[in-house]
Amino acid sequence: MKQYLHTTFGSQKVLQALQADHPERHMLLTIDDRDQTNFQLLEETNAATSVFANPISYDVLSAVGETDDIRGWIHFTFLTIPDEEMVAFQKQWTNYQTDAMANVSGLIGSQLLQRIDDNHQFGVMTTWTTRDYYTIWQADGRGPLQKYADFDNRYNLRTSSYSPAAFTKQKL
């Protein structure tokens, strides 16, 4: 079944109210690691539409690990891929994700995302039991995203990291 990831941003109060208005939907409230005043609400669902007023929505192209329930420390890598590299990028990341990430310590799950409103915009969302495991994995530097980081201006590579706003509400 096709999966979608919907995100929205706002104040903690507004996003918590949105969660309360939709208790039947599993949403994870996160806080930006770089700016503790920025909050993000995530929902993974099989619905292409979102309850969010202004969502950023993604198709989940591939996934490994435990991805049924978003939880843990979250790292996003976003990049813009030109038409001529799109198929190769998707294949390369999907193969890496399936082969090399299956047994990475501390990894909960990994997903390749493509924005619904702009098919050149891709994201890689990895979820971890703690940030430390991500740091160890990232220090390896052998993943397929490294070549895009080396040319970050060409691919508009950017990253963001989020911690759950309330650890008590999730199981790691």
Residue pairs with C-beta under 8 A, 6 or more apart in sequence:
1 46
2 46
2 48
2 59
2 60
3 44
3 45
3 46
3 59
3 60
3 63
3 67
4 44
4 45
4 46
4 47
4 48
4 50
4 57
4 58
4 59
4 60
4 116
5 42
5 43
5 44
5 57
5 58
5 60
5 111
5 113
5 125
6 42
6 43
6 44
6 45
6 50
6 52
6 55
6 56
6 57
6 58
7 40
7 41
7 42
7 43
7 52
7 55
7 56
7 57
7 58
8 15
8 18
8 40
8 41
8 50
8 52
8 53
8 54
8 55
8 56
9 38
9 39
9 40
9 41
10 18
10 39
10 41
11 39
12 29
12 31
12 39
12 165
15 29
15 39
15 40
15 41
16 29
18 27
18 41
18 51
18 52
19 27
19 29
19 41
21 51
22 51
25 43
25 45
25 51
26 43
26 44
26 69
26 70
27 41
27 42
27 43
28 41
28 42
28 43
28 70
28 71
28 164
28 170
29 39
29 40
29 41
29 164
29 165
29 166
30 39
30 40
30 41
30 42
30 74
30 162
30 163
30 164
30 165
31 38
31 39
31 40
31 162
31 163
31 164
31 165
32 38
32 39
32 40
32 160
32 161
32 162
33 131
33 160
33 161
33 162
33 163
34 160
34 161
39 165
40 162
41 52
42 70
42 74
43 50
43 51
43 52
44 60
44 67
44 68
44 70
48 57
48 116
50 57
56 115
57 115
57 116
57 117
58 113
58 114
58 115
58 116
58 123
59 113
59 114
59 116
60 67
60 111
60 112
60 113
61 90
61 94
61 111
61 112
61 113
61 114
62 90
62 93
62 94
62 97
62 98
62 111
62 112
63 97
63 109
63 110
63 111
63 112
64 97
64 98
64 101
64 102
64 109
64 110
65 101
65 102
65 107
65 108
65 109
65 110
65 127
66 108
66 109
67 109
67 110
67 111
67 127
70 127
71 108
71 127
71 164
71 170
71 171
71 172
72 108
72 127
72 128
72 129
72 130
72 164
72 170
72 172
73 127
73 128
73 129
73 130
73 131
73 134
73 161
73 162
73 163
73 164
74 125
74 126
74 127
74 128
74 161
74 162
74 163
75 125
75 126
75 127
75 128
75 134
75 159
75 160
75 161
76 123
76 124
76 125
76 159
76 160
76 161
76 162
77 123
77 124
77 145
77 157
77 158
77 159
78 121
78 122
78 123
78 156
78 157
78 158
78 159
78 160
79 121
79 122
79 123
79 145
79 148
79 155
79 156
79 157
79 158
80 120
80 121
80 122
80 155
80 156
81 89
81 120
81 122
81 155
82 120
83 120
86 119
86 120
89 122
90 112
90 122
92 144
93 112
93 124
93 144
93 145
94 112
96 143
96 144
97 110
97 112
100 143
101 107
101 110
104 133
104 137
105 133
105 136
105 137
106 128
106 129
106 130
106 132
106 133
106 134
106 136
106 137
107 126
107 127
107 128
107 133
107 137
108 127
108 128
108 129
108 172
109 126
109 127
110 124
110 125
110 126
110 127
111 124
111 125
111 126
112 122
112 123
112 124
113 122
113 123
113 124
113 125
114 121
114 122
114 123
115 121
115 122
115 123
124 145
126 134
128 134
129 172
131 161
131 163
134 161
145 157
148 155
148 157
149 157
152 158
164 170
